[in-house]
Amino acid sequence: MKHFITLVLFAAFLGVSAQNYTDCAGNSENLQQWLSAGTPVLVASKGVDCSICMSSAPQVGTWATNNPQVRVWAAMTYRYSTQDANCTQVNNWVNSYGWGDVFAFADVNEDFRGSFFSRYLVYALDGSVAYDGPNLTTAGNTALGLVSGVGLEEANAKAFSVFRGEGVLEVAGIQAGQTVSYELIDLAGRSVIKGPLTANDNRIAISGLKGGIHLVRLGQEAHKVVL
């Protein structure tokens, strides 16, 4: 029975992690892209009709701005109604509570809603839930611990480095005679460009591509870049 429950929970995470969530400006993100890029995700589930949720909303915005190494989402629902949150309400929270660095969206399927008035979930890089509870401070400290704890291991383990140049991404660490497959992926999970790289041909042309955060896959490695 224990194994069955574990499989059910894992399957549920896969559904959430691969799901694209879209904000009111039309920007889409999914958990998988951030976690694969080495960035933990802190999700704040908030009710637009919840005064307790409102009281802690400014701290969420401040925390997100002060800790860019963690991606912060706000999944908006109703707490006392079966209605779905709408863009007018979501945008009002973004503008009122300083959520310029928070990815806020209407959680119409209630993927992140729980029994707490304000629920915070922290997703570790392996997809596990490192924290699930009502305390933003604990959630934030947990997320930062994941950054410091995993980042050094990743830095030591990666064979390649990616540098931004004028109109190109340059990949260092490719050995003579080695061919490395690369793929540039946006936060919606779409493949933007891909191909092979060698020690003598180690640049990825990015002129004309849409700006923003992307994931570069180099063989089995993943690197986060900003175009």
N, C-alpha and C positions, 0 to 999 in steps of 0.2 A: 504493500500500500504506500509506503514511504517513497519508493522509487516512482510509483505512478504519480504521486503528488508533485514530485520534483520535475518530472517530465511535463506535467500540465503547466507548472509555473514557468518553466523554460520556454515552452511553446508560446505562452502568453507574452513573455518578454520579446521573443522574436517578432511577434506581430506588432508590438509597440515600437521596437527599435527600427524596424524597416518602414514604419508608417511615416509618410510625409505630413507635416503639420504646416499650415499656411497662415501667415498673419494677415492683417487687414490691408497691408500694402502689396500683397501678392507674393511675398518672399516665403520660400519653403525650406524647411530644415527637417532632418531626422536624426535620431539618437546615434545610429550606426556611424554616420559620417563623422560626428564629433569624437566618439569613442575611438574609432579607428585612427583618427588623427592625434590621439594622445591627450584629449581634453575631456575631463570629467564634466558631467552635466548635472546641474542642480535645478530641479523642477519645483516651482512654487504653485500649488493648486489653490486658487483663490475664488471665492464666491462674490459676484458683483453686488449681491444683496446682503453681504455679511459685514457687520460693523467691526468685528474682531479682525477680519481679513484686511479691512481698510486701515486699521490702526498700525499694522505692521508693514503696510505696503511701501512707505517711504524708505524703510530700512532695506527692503529688497533691492530697490533701485540703487541706493548708495553702495550696498555690498557688491552688486554687479559691476558698477563703475570702478570700484577700488580693487576688484579681483578679476581682471580680464583673462587670467589663465584658466578660469572655470566658466563654462557657458551656462548662463542663467535663462531659464524659460519660465513663463507664467502661463499656466493652463487655466483659463477662465471659465467658470460655470455659474449656476445658481445654487445656493445652499437650501433655500426654502421654497423652491418651485421646480417644476419639471421643464420650464422654459430653457432655451439655449441662450447663452450670452451672445450679444451681437456686436458688430464692429463699432457702433457708436459708444457702447459701454466700454469695450476694450480700449479704444483710443482715448477715452476719457481718463481711464486709469493710467495709461502711458503718459499722457500730458500732465495729469494732476500729481503724480507721484514720482516723477523723474525717472521714468523707465526707458530712457534712451538707449541703454545698453542691455535691455531685457527683451528677449524674443517672446512677445505676448500674442496669444491666439485664443480663439474660442474652442474649448475642449468639448465639442459637440457630442462625442462618443463617451465622454467622461472616463477617458483612459487613465487619468491621474487623480481622480476624485477618491477620497477616502472618508473615514469616519471623523477626522479632525476638521475643525472649522478652517484652519490654515494647515495644509499638509505640505511637507517638504520631503522630496525624494532626491537622493544622490545616487547617480549611476556611476559605478566604477568602470575602468577601461575594459574589463572582461565581461561587462554586461550585467554584473550582479548589482543588486540594490544595497549600497553600503549604509544608507540611513533612510528610515521611513518614520517620520514623526512630526510633532507640532512646533519644534524649536528651530528657528532660523540660525541661531548662533551655533548650535550643535551641528546642523546640516552644513553650514559654511566651514566650520573647522574640519569636519569629515572630508569635505571636498578638497580643501587645501592640503590635507594630509595625503590624499591620493596623488595630488600634483607633485609634492615633494618626494613622496615615497616611490613613485613609479618613474618619474622623469629621469632620475639619475641612471636607473637601470636601462631605460630606453636609449639614453645618450651613449652609454657604454656598448650597447648591443648593436647599434646601427652601423652598417658599413658605409652608408652614403650620407652626404650632406647636400642640401639644396640652397642655392644663393640666388637672390633676385638681382638681375641686371637690367640694362636698358632694353626693354622689349623681349627679354629672354629669362628663362630659369636655367641656371648652370648647375650641373650635378657633379660633385667631386667624389672621388673614391672608387671610380671605375678602373679596374686593372687593365693593363695591356692584354689584348686578345679576348677580353671579356665583353659580352653583349648583354645588356640589361633591358628588359621590357619596361616601359613606363606607361602610365595612364593618368591623365588629369581628370578629376571628378569634381563636380560642383556639389554644394550642400544638399541639393535635391536628389543626389545619387545618379545624376546623368553623366555619362562619359563625354568629355569635351574634346579630347584629343589623345591619341596614343601612338606608340611606335617603339622602335629600338634605339638604344643609345650605346655608344662605345667610348673608349678613352679619348679618341680623336674627334668624335662627334657627340659631345656631351651637353648640347644645349637644346632647350625646348622653346620654340618661338611662341610668344604669348601676345604679340601685338594684335590688336583688334578683338581680343577676347574680353568678355564681360568681367569687370572687376569684382572683388569680394574674396571671401575665404574659400579655398579649394583644397582638395586632398590630392597629393601626388603619390601614386603607388610606384615603387621601384622594386620589381621582383616581389619579395615577400614583405617589404617594408612599406610603411605609410608615413608621409610627411605633410604637415599642415603648412600652407603658403597663402599669402595674401597678394592677389594680383592688383 
